[in-house]
Amino acid sequence: MEPLERSITEIIASINHKDATAYEYLYKRYYAALCSYVARLLAPLQGEVEDLVQEVFLAIYENEHQFIDGRELTNYLYKACYNRCLSYLRDHRLHTDILASLAEGQSEEQDDESIYALTIREEMIRQLYLYINELPTEQHRIMMLRIEGHDWNEIAETLGISINTVKTQKMRAYKFLREHLKDSQFSVLLLFL
């Protein structure tokens, strides 16, 4: 069974049993998003981003922690990346300057909240684009134009198709996205498209 056809429950169970295929899937699914997240935290130290993210994946594989669900796994990955970044910065005595530039006068509590909000936003966007990229070509183009802020009439005009075709393709795309995001806490994203 292909990883995308497996439920998140099956994938979590495979990760908990140290299944190499599940870890390969986990790596492919999260690597780019985690690199983006770490790059924002380590803005002046871009050369370290990939190494830190790979260390997180290795640590998770070596760790005996058993994940309950996809939400816990996602939170764990981002928190582990955040902690690795802090540890790296602390070890190299650069953390004070970088955290000060991140905070820009905010309290530590506000900084933690903004970093957590950034983490959630990155994950929401990653999941949405993961499934939008699986849509058939016309549905993909319609959804991308909608994300860019075009209304349905503008999309019809831009693509040279009728508004009814746009609506039909939109409904098919929404159905596909709802089915694939149903196990996700991020299915609410569809309300904004």
N, C-alpha and C positions, 0 to 999 in steps of 0.2 A: 504494500500500500504506500502510495506517495505521501510525503510528509504533509502537504496541504490538504490531503483527503483525510488525514487522521484528526481526531478531535484533540483539543488542547489537553483534555484529561489523559488521553493515551500518550501524548508527547511528554507531559509532566511525569507520568509513571515511568516512561522509558528513561528520562533524564535521572530520575531517582534511582533507577537500576543501573546507571552508568552505561547505557547503551550508546555506542559510538555514533550510530546513525542519528540518534536524537540530538547528540551534542553537535554534530555537523549541521543539522537543521537549525539548532539554536544559534550557532555561530553565524550562519548565513542570514538568519532573520534579524539579528540584533547588531551585528558588527558595525555596519555603516552608521546606524543611529547613535550607538554608543561612542564611536569615534567623533562624530559631530558634537555630541554632548561634552566629551572630554576636551575637545579642541577649544570649546568656549571657556572652559574652566582654566585651561592652560594656555591662554592666548599667546603669550610670548615664547612658549616652549613647544612649538608644534612638532618638533622632532620626536617627542616622547609619547605622543598620543597613541599610536598603534601598539607600542610596547606595553603601555599601561592597560589598554583594553584587552590585549592578549593575556596579560597576567591575571586579569579578572576572570576570564574564561578558564584558565588553568586552575586558579584557586577554587572555582566552583566545582570543577571536575574532581579535584583532590579532596574537597570538603565532604563531610558526611551529612550535610543538611538535607532534609527531605522537604521538597516543596509541596504545598497543598494545592495551589492552583496557579493559573497564568498571571494573575494580578500580583501574587506574592513573588513569583519569579521575576517579573518585570521590575517591581520595586527593589528587589534584592540586587539585580544587575546594576540599576542606576545608583543605588546607595553604595554598592561596592566600588563603582567607578569614582563616585564622589570621594569616598574615603581614601582610595588609592591616590587620587590627585592631592588631597590634603597631606597625606603621608609623604608623597614625593616632594611637595613644596616644603614641608617642614624639614625633611632630610637635607634639602639643599638651601635652607635658610632664606628662601625667597617668598615664603607664604605671607609674611606680613605685608609686603609691598603689593602683591597681587590681590590678596583679599581686601586690602584697603581700596584698591582701584575698583574692585567689584562692588564693594559696599557703597562707596561714594557718599558717606555720611549716614548710611542706614545702620540701624542697630543690628546686632548679630541675629536676633530673632527674625527681623524683616529680611535679612540676607538669606537665611535658611528657607524662609517661605518663598522668596523669589526664585531661588534655585530649584526648589521642589516644583513650583509652578512651571518653570522652564522644562523640567524633566517630564512632567505630565504632557505639556504641549508638544514636545518632541515625539513622545510615544504616540500621541493621538495622530499626529501628522504622518508618522512612519506607518502606522497600521492602515490609515485611510489610503495612502499612496500605494501601499503593497497590493491592495485589492483593486484599486482603480487601474493599476497597470495590467491587471489580468482581464479587464473588460475587452470585448471585441472592439475593433478599431473605431467605428463610428461612435459607439457609446463612450469610449475613452476620450475622443475629441470633444464630445459634448460636455462631459464632466469636467475636463480641463478648462474649457472656456467658461463654464459656470464658476469654477474656483477662481478664475481670473476676474470675476465680477460681472460678466456679461449676463444680461437677462435673456429669457428664452427666445424672444423675438430677434434679438441681435445674433444669437447663436444660429437661428434658422437662416438669417440673411448671410452671415459669414460663411456658413457651410453650403449655402445654395440649396437648402432643402425646405420642405414645408414645416410649419409650426407643429402640425400633427405628427410628422415624422420625429421631430425633436421630442415631443411629449411621449410618444411611444418608446423611443430609445431611452429617454430619461427614466421612465417607469421600469423598463427592463434592467437598467443599470442599478436603480434603487433596490429592486428585488434582489439582484445578485449581491449587492453590498450588504443589505440587511441580513441575508442568509449567512454571509461570511463574517459579519461583525456581531452576530447574535450572541456569541459566548463572550463578547468583549464588553467591558464597561464603557467603551468609546462609541457604541452604536448611536449615541446621541448626536454624533457629528452629522448624521444625515439630515438632522433638522435644520442645519445651517446651509445646505446646498440647494 
